Amino acid sequence: MTMAKLLEYQPFKAVYLVYSFGTFILVKIPAWFFSYVSPSRRPRPTWTIRRSLIIRSFQELQELFTVKIHLQLSHRDPLQEVLDSSLTDAKFVWLEPIPDDSPLFCGEIRRFADITGVKPAKIAGYWFLRRGSAWNGPNAQPGEKVVLHMHGGAFCIGTAHPSDMTANISRGLLEYSGTLQRTFSVDFRLTASAPNPPANPFPAAVLDSLAAYRYLVQDCGFEPKNVVFAGDSAGGNIALALVRHLIENELSSLPPPRALFLSSAWLDLMGSRDGPESSRVQNALSDIFSRRLPKGEFFAQYAITSLRGSLDLDVVKTNRYFSPAAVDAQPPEGSTLFKGFPETYVTAGGAERFSDDSKALVERMKADSVVVHEDFSPDAVHDFLIFNWHEPERTEVFKRVCSWIDSL
């Protein structure tokens, strides 16, 4: 019996966790602290001891997280309603699915859904409000702007619920924007595969995000020119795919949004640029992912296996809906990869493994005459906007992003 299999059972799981956490707190953290007194021994010499310890702890704890993936992925029940009384400056809503016969459910999204067996489903969403503001109903005010956020989590973990760390993106936008009064986050279906029951492969998350956008425009009355899509990490991949779906299919009833904001987007799922000089290698010791699993291999492979479902692996490598930043990403017939895309703001960390994905995206968008703003923080890690401790980069970037949103 393998160790991973053994740890599915008690008391082995409990013993392992107690031992691991005890060693982590009593032995490893003190040892790292004394090691990091010298700047030259920190993951990045420019980092403080505090940041070095936080990042090293993230890396170490991901070992335990990987074990949890082997055992069981647990999430909030997506079919359970959340009472507004349990939320602060937020409101829960149900989103009706895109009808199976809707003209919105078309193109590559329809083709892939027919292969993987994905069907539209009822999902949840959350309004995020300015701190202390009152809820005045879902309908848009004249000229009101709104951000539609797709959360990160490698397609297989996380939630749009305000308790999730990714909710800090919505909170940051509301704190520093002068025009935004609220944002909306879609609780799209999470994907899964063995050893968990297979569920929700591509394009489930994109289809759910399409339902959220339809809700904002057709039910709430927001004008597409006043909507900004936002996505962090895998959520950035989903947001980009949704924009692509709207552009390629020229849906008259649901035009593309005004703009797109991507933070640390995961856009080259198979790592086609991997090599000694790539960010995946150069930043292996400075990013939040585990050091012991090369490139976060198990986590990434689990996510990819879950996402593709019955699709061939070559689809993940080259299809523009999966890996638009891949070396061999294929554009639509007779066009280019990013023709017609809206104005885009791209931010990423210089210390993260996925920074090459964002750089490749910026380069390709510029080549296709997209108005794109690049904002790379040299010492920031992956998805740093969700970490309240990641200062000053977090506040600095939010101020620049919000200034851009306010100017649209």
DRENKEDO-529082 format. One line per field, with one value per residue (C-alpha): x, y, z; residue in three letters; residue number from 0. Coordinates in steps of 0.001 Angstrom, whole numbers, always signed. Example, Ala and Ser with C-alpha at 12.3 -4.5 7.8 and 13.67 -1.06 7.14 Angstrom:
2
x	c(+12300, +13670)
y	c(-4500, -1060)
z	c(+7800, +7140)
resn	c(Ala, Ser)
resi	c(0, 1)
END
This chain:
408
x	c(+0, +1392, +1865, -808, -3273, -2372, -3038, -6640, -7312, -7373, -5388, -2602, -3943, -4232, -774, +748, -902, -1, +3606, +3889, +2384, +4396, +7651, +6694, +6002, +8626, +11548, +11304, +10092, +12807, +15463, +14331, +14258, +17913, +18847, +17097, +18939, +21372, +19675, +21771, +20052, +16512, +14534, +15104, +17696, +15323, +12660, +12210, +12597, +8830, +8011, +10653, +9094, +5581, +6551, +8607, +5641, +3334, +5713, +5941, +2243, +1500, +2991, +93, -2302, -1095, -1837, -5340, -5779, -4822, -7382, -10355, -11130, -13773, -15649, -18644, -21762, -22511, -26193, -26641, -28039, -26011, -28003, -27365, -27272, -24035, -22365, -20830, -20896, -21953, -25094, -25762, -27799, -28764, -27926, -30110, -28225, -27843, -30614, -29265, -30879, -29739, -27851, -25312, -24315, -22444, -19061, -16086, -17796, -20701, -18360, -16269, -19354, -20767, -17523, -17088, -20777, -21017, -24535, -25693, -26444, -27811, -24983, -24434, -22871, -21975, -22331, -19532, -20465, -18454, -17786, -20837, -22992, -26629, -28012, -30396, -31218, -29439, -30521, -27809, -27880, -27509, -23899, -22870, -19664, -19246, -16487, -17263, -14636, -13615, -11631, -8376, -7712, -6400, -9997, -10461, -10412, -11729, -15023, -16520, -17720, -16411, -14464, -12099, -8767, -9540, -12355, -9596, -9451, -13038, -12402, -9249, -11021, -13839, -11421, -9302, -11742, -13588, -16351, -17081, -19905, -19971, -18467, -19877, -18117, -19333, -19184, -18518, -18439, -15093, -13501, -12305, -10823, -9489, -9123, -12190, -15334, -14761, -16771, -17182, -14525, -14140, -16149, -18230, -16515, -16699, -20357, -21122, -19253, -21255, -24419, -23086, -22374, -25817, -27305, -25475, -26411, -29862, -31299, -29587, -29337, -25599, -24341, -21460, -19451, -19571, -18482, -14904, -13999, -11395, -9651, -6746, -4621, -6904, -9722, -7752, -7763, -11547, -12094, -9952, -11799, -15156, -14067, -12850, -16206, -18083, -15777, -15484, -19232, -20356, -23361, -25633, -27613, -24468, -21558, -18065, -17231, -15464, -12223, -10337, -8163, -5888, -3776, -1144, -3192, -2347, -2381, +114, -1185, +1457, +4390, +5487, +8233, +9807, +13583, +16543, +15789, +12017, +10147, +8982, +12597, +14135, +11414, +11050, +12406, +10642, +7035, +4297, +4259, +5966, +9703, +9605, +7242, +8952, +6825, +4054, +3741, +1143, -1170, -913, -1377, -4423, -5962, -5212, -6484, -9671, -10174, -9721, -11981, -12276, -10439, -7056, -4014, -2978, -6077, -4732, -1354, -2512, -6147, -6553, -9339, -7012, -3513, -3611, -38, +1415, +4111, +1906, -1463, -3633, -5644, -9140, -9207, -8514, -7722, -5161, -5170, -6334, -7948, -10791, -10015, -10967, -8528, -6634, -4653, -2143, -381, +1925, +4772, +8415, +9017, +6249, +6502, +3751, +5173, +6210, +2533, +1630, +4632, +3719, +123, +1181, +3480, +776, -1906, +334, +1050, -2714, -3111, -4918, -4585, -2768, -1277, +1469, +2209, +4833, +6020, +9605, +9476, +5850, +4716, +1880, -1561, -124, -3221, -5122, -2594, -3174, +375, +1976, +2802, +3635, +3094, -543, -1706, +448, -996, -4579, -4245, -2973, -5578, -8421, -7208, -7389, -10884, -12100, -10779, -12585)
y	c(+0, +3410, +6214, +8338, +5443, +4731, +8360, +7996, +6164, +7137, +7207, +7485, +10728, +12380, +11223, +12524, +15932, +16366, +15388, +17606, +20702, +20193, +19922, +22899, +25203, +24047, +23186, +24543, +28102, +28848, +27349, +29445, +32581, +32282, +31361, +34436, +36872, +37075, +38646, +36482, +33358, +34596, +33444, +36982, +39260, +42230, +40508, +41097, +38248, +38340, +37889, +35188, +33243, +33639, +32375, +29489, +28524, +28547, +26222, +23839, +23746, +22874, +19474, +18910, +20397, +17918, +15090, +16485, +16429, +12759, +12099, +14361, +17775, +19381, +22530, +24527, +22836, +24865, +23937, +25318, +28825, +31303, +33541, +37255, +37516, +35517, +37953, +41388, +43881, +41083, +39432, +35911, +35291, +32285, +32377, +30587, +28450, +29360, +27356, +24384, +25673, +29281, +30949, +31997, +28342, +27952, +27746, +26052, +26087, +24061, +21716, +20955, +20581, +17978, +16002, +16266, +15996, +19355, +20745, +24162, +24218, +26535, +28187, +30926, +34349, +37056, +40794, +42603, +46050, +49036, +48802, +49902, +50613, +49542, +46983, +48724, +45777, +44253, +46698, +48909, +52646, +54818, +54609, +52358, +50342, +46828, +44211, +40527, +38469, +34842, +33513, +31576, +28081, +25936, +25354, +22816, +24669, +27904, +29706, +33113, +33212, +36258, +33967, +32938, +34748, +35595, +37830, +40278, +41242, +42483, +44228, +45874, +47150, +48606, +50201, +52048, +52779, +56066, +54809, +51193, +50731, +46936, +43929, +40508, +37155, +33952, +30697, +28538, +24751, +23295, +20499, +17200, +13827, +10652, +9958, +12216, +11627, +13171, +16357, +19544, +19411, +22189, +24240, +24162, +27168, +29247, +28350, +29358, +32637, +33256, +32840, +35422, +37919, +37327, +38006, +41325, +42550, +41105, +40830, +43681, +46079, +46796, +47979, +45869, +49076, +49474, +45920, +44832, +41144, +40285, +37004, +35862, +32767, +30109, +32633, +34758, +31833, +31554, +35300, +35332, +32305, +33981, +37149, +34980, +33183, +36490, +37925, +34884, +34246, +37894, +37495, +40467, +39907, +39823, +41940, +41680, +43714, +47072, +45780, +42880, +42781, +39766, +39091, +36317, +34494, +30828, +30799, +28106, +25043, +22619, +24991, +25123, +27634, +25567, +25640, +26752, +30445, +30215, +31778, +28322, +27372, +30709, +31443, +27931, +28979, +32326, +31490, +30175, +26676, +23674, +23276, +19490, +19024, +20365, +23144, +22216, +19160, +17113, +20047, +21218, +17732, +17110, +20375, +19637, +16059, +17283, +20161, +18241, +15334, +13186, +15680, +14776, +16268, +17978, +20158, +21540, +22183, +24089, +25177, +28921, +28400, +26386, +27758, +31059, +31874, +28521, +28516, +26489, +28049, +27930, +31020, +30740, +30014, +33120, +35298, +35924, +34975, +38290, +40202, +42363, +41904, +44755, +46966, +44802, +45359, +42609, +42337, +39617, +39106, +38999, +36290, +33975, +30898, +31977, +35404, +34135, +33459, +37105, +38378, +36192, +37405, +41057, +40455, +38696, +41233, +44088, +42241, +42111, +45852, +45345, +48246, +46486, +47824, +45758, +46078, +43668, +43935, +42571, +41033, +39865, +36237, +34468, +36005, +38549, +40757, +38248, +38504, +41458, +41109, +41534, +45212, +47658, +45946, +45052, +48580, +50143, +47880, +48263, +52044, +51868, +49320, +51293, +54520, +52712, +51327, +54767, +56250, +53803)
z	c(+0, -992, +1532, -170, +41, +3659, +4585, +3488, +6720, +10377, +12585, +9988, +8547, +11979, +13064, +9838, +10151, +13834, +13189, +10111, +11729, +14899, +12974, +10851, +13815, +16307, +14039, +10522, +11135, +13743, +11467, +8511, +10637, +11618, +8055, +6638, +8894, +5998, +2922, +619, +1984, +1429, -1637, -2931, -1280, -1580, +511, +4233, +6707, +7217, +3535, +3185, +6069, +4692, +1238, +2635, +4807, +1782, -15, +2926, +3689, +100, +875, +3256, +726, -1891, +507, +915, -2844, -2882, -171, -699, -2109, +69, -875, +160, -1172, -4336, -4136, -627, -362, +1687, +4000, +3597, +7389, +7318, +4900, +5414, +2532, +192, -1148, -2436, -5611, -7703, -11417, -13920, -16453, -20092, -21822, -23744, -26940, -26436, -29316, -26652, -26219, -29489, -31222, -29603, -26209, -27604, -29500, -26426, -24231, -26612, -26277, -22507, -21659, -19890, -19519, -18282, -14558, -11899, -9971, -7411, -7468, -4977, -5095, -3252, -1972, -850, +2863, +4819, +1762, +1508, -929, -3331, -5540, -8533, -11235, -12708, -12184, -15326, -16506, -13608, -14032, -12689, -12556, -13158, -11325, -11987, -9033, -9129, -7795, -10676, -11849, -9026, -5692, -4237, -4303, -4999, -1378, +539, +2890, +84, -255, -3875, -2588, -1677, -5347, -5290, -1986, -3317, -6422, -4341, -1891, -4437, -7271, -7337, -9631, -8685, -6198, -6398, -8136, -8978, -8524, -10156, -8176, -11216, -11009, -9950, -11913, -10420, -11358, -9704, -6841, -6547, -8594, -12059, -12459, -14472, -17198, -19760, -20600, -17379, -15760, -18956, -19454, -15859, -16297, -19466, -17373, -14919, -17697, -19205, -15754, -15441, -18916, -19588, -16067, -14209, -17152, -17175, -20539, -21911, -22355, -18562, -17698, -16959, -16755, -14113, -13411, -11276, -11951, -13499, -13273, -15722, -18129, -17758, -18220, -21362, -22771, -22154, -23948, -26815, -26999, -27186, -29864, -32111, -32194, -32582, -30298, -30961, -27758, -25621, -26926, -25386, -22266, -22330, -20849, -19332, -16193, -15684, -12602, -12687, -15316, -16001, -19801, -20883, -19076, -20333, -19850, -23481, -22677, -19916, -19925, -17808, -18393, -18034, -15135, -14082, -13420, -12456, -9889, -8490, -5088, -4814, -5687, -3392, -4885, -3329, -3856, -3610, -6535, -9673, -11158, -8735, -10945, -9109, -8521, -12133, -13556, -11385, -12593, -16250, -16060, -14421, -16842, -20075, -19143, -22271, -24483, -25945, -24228, -27476, -27145, -23868, -25495, -28546, -28325, -27782, -25231, -22992, -23562, -25472, -24398, -25494, -28167, -30534, -29697, -32813, -33834, -35299, -39009, -41074, -38073, -35340, -31664, -30215, -33044, -31742, -28044, -25703, -23833, -21356, -18154, -17336, -14000, -12683, -10254, -11259, -8646, -9856, -12039, -14438, -15309, -18761, -19507, -18926, -20879, -23850, -23665, -23698, -26662, -28676, -27847, -28935, -32178, -32787, -32041, -28732, -26295, -23460, -20230, -18590, -14888, -13523, -9917, -9816, -6320, -6236, -6186, -7960, -7424, -4994, -5119, -2976, -122, +2197, +3560, +114, +502, -930, -4300, -3673, -2874, -5590, -8288, -7077, -7244, -10834, -11923, -10352, -11927, -15263, -14589, -13519, -16767, -19058)
resn	c(Met, Thr, Met, Ala, Lys, Leu, Leu, Glu, Tyr, Gln, Pro, Phe, Lys, Ala, Val, Tyr, Leu, Val, Tyr, Ser, Phe, Gly, Thr, Phe, Ile, Leu, Val, Lys, Ile, Pro, Ala, Trp, Phe, Phe, Ser, Tyr, Val, Ser, Pro, Ser, Arg, Arg, Pro, Arg, Pro, Thr, Trp, Thr, Ile, Arg, Arg, Ser, Leu, Ile, Ile, Arg, Ser, Phe, Gln, Glu, Leu, Gln, Glu, Leu, Phe, Thr, Val, Lys, Ile, His, Leu, Gln, Leu, Ser, His, Arg, Asp, Pro, Leu, Gln, Glu, Val, Leu, Asp, Ser, Ser, Leu, Thr, Asp, Ala, Lys, Phe, Val, Trp, Leu, Glu, Pro, Ile, Pro, Asp, Asp, Ser, Pro, Leu, Phe, Cys, Gly, Glu, Ile, Arg, Arg, Phe, Ala, Asp, Ile, Thr, Gly, Val, Lys, Pro, Ala, Lys, Ile, Ala, Gly, Tyr, Trp, Phe, Leu, Arg, Arg, Gly, Ser, Ala, Trp, Asn, Gly, Pro, Asn, Ala, Gln, Pro, Gly, Glu, Lys, Val, Val, Leu, His, Met, His, Gly, Gly, Ala, Phe, Cys, Ile, Gly, Thr, Ala, His, Pro, Ser, Asp, Met, Thr, Ala, Asn, Ile, Ser, Arg, Gly, Leu, Leu, Glu, Tyr, Ser, Gly, Thr, Leu, Gln, Arg, Thr, Phe, Ser, Val, Asp, Phe, Arg, Leu, Thr, Ala, Ser, Ala, Pro, Asn, Pro, Pro, Ala, Asn, Pro, Phe, Pro, Ala, Ala, Val, Leu, Asp, Ser, Leu, Ala, Ala, Tyr, Arg, Tyr, Leu, Val, Gln, Asp, Cys, Gly, Phe, Glu, Pro, Lys, Asn, Val, Val, Phe, Ala, Gly, Asp, Ser, Ala, Gly, Gly, Asn, Ile, Ala, Leu, Ala, Leu, Val, Arg, His, Leu, Ile, Glu, Asn, Glu, Leu, Ser, Ser, Leu, Pro, Pro, Pro, Arg, Ala, Leu, Phe, Leu, Ser, Ser, Ala, Trp, Leu, Asp, Leu, Met, Gly, Ser, Arg, Asp, Gly, Pro, Glu, Ser, Ser, Arg, Val, Gln, Asn, Ala, Leu, Ser, Asp, Ile, Phe, Ser, Arg, Arg, Leu, Pro, Lys, Gly, Glu, Phe, Phe, Ala, Gln, Tyr, Ala, Ile, Thr, Ser, Leu, Arg, Gly, Ser, Leu, Asp, Leu, Asp, Val, Val, Lys, Thr, Asn, Arg, Tyr, Phe, Ser, Pro, Ala, Ala, Val, Asp, Ala, Gln, Pro, Pro, Glu, Gly, Ser, Thr, Leu, Phe, Lys, Gly, Phe, Pro, Glu, Thr, Tyr, Val, Thr, Ala, Gly, Gly, Ala, Glu, Arg, Phe, Ser, Asp, Asp, Ser, Lys, Ala, Leu, Val, Glu, Arg, Met, Lys, Ala, Asp, Ser, Val, Val, Val, His, Glu, Asp, Phe, Ser, Pro, Asp, Ala, Val, His, Asp, Phe, Leu, Ile, Phe, Asn, Trp, His, Glu, Pro, Glu, Arg, Thr, Glu, Val, Phe, Lys, Arg, Val, Cys, Ser, Trp, Ile, Asp, Ser, Leu)
resi	c(0, 1, 2, 3, 4, 5, 6, 7, 8, 9, 10, 11, 12, 13, 14, 15, 16, 17, 18, 19, 20, 21, 22, 23, 24, 25, 26, 27, 28, 29, 30, 31, 32, 33, 34, 35, 36, 37, 38, 39, 40, 41, 42, 43, 44, 45, 46, 47, 48, 49, 50, 51, 52, 53, 54, 55, 56, 57, 58, 59, 60, 61, 62, 63, 64, 65, 66, 67, 68, 69, 70, 71, 72, 73, 74, 75, 76, 77, 78, 79, 80, 81, 82, 83, 84, 85, 86, 87, 88, 89, 90, 91, 92, 93, 94, 95, 96, 97, 98, 99, 100, 101, 102, 103, 104, 105, 106, 107, 108, 109, 110, 111, 112, 113, 114, 115, 116, 117, 118, 119, 120, 121, 122, 123, 124, 125, 126, 127, 128, 129, 130, 131, 132, 133, 134, 135, 136, 137, 138, 139, 140, 141, 142, 143, 144, 145, 146, 147, 148, 149, 150, 151, 152, 153, 154, 155, 156, 157, 158, 159, 160, 161, 162, 163, 164, 165, 166, 167, 168, 169, 170, 171, 172, 173, 174, 175, 176, 177, 178, 179, 180, 181, 182, 183, 184, 185, 186, 187, 188, 189, 190, 191, 192, 193, 194, 195, 196, 197, 198, 199, 200, 201, 202, 203, 204, 205, 206, 207, 208, 209, 210, 211, 212, 213, 214, 215, 216, 217, 218, 219, 220, 221, 222, 223, 224, 225, 226, 227, 228, 229, 230, 231, 232, 233, 234, 235, 236, 237, 238, 239, 240, 241, 242, 243, 244, 245, 246, 247, 248, 249, 250, 251, 252, 253, 254, 255, 256, 257, 258, 259, 260, 261, 262, 263, 264, 265, 266, 267, 268, 269, 270, 271, 272, 273, 274, 275, 276, 277, 278, 279, 280, 281, 282, 283, 284, 285, 286, 287, 288, 289, 290, 291, 292, 293, 294, 295, 296, 297, 298, 299, 300, 301, 302, 303, 304, 305, 306, 307, 308, 309, 310, 311, 312, 313, 314, 315, 316, 317, 318, 319, 320, 321, 322, 323, 324, 325, 326, 327, 328, 329, 330, 331, 332, 333, 334, 335, 336, 337, 338, 339, 340, 341, 342, 343, 344, 345, 346, 347, 348, 349, 350, 351, 352, 353, 354, 355, 356, 357, 358, 359, 360, 361, 362, 363, 364, 365, 366, 367, 368, 369, 370, 371, 372, 373, 374, 375, 376, 377, 378, 379, 380, 381, 382, 383, 384, 385, 386, 387, 388, 389, 390, 391, 392, 393, 394, 395, 396, 397, 398, 399, 400, 401, 402, 403, 404, 405, 406, 407)
END
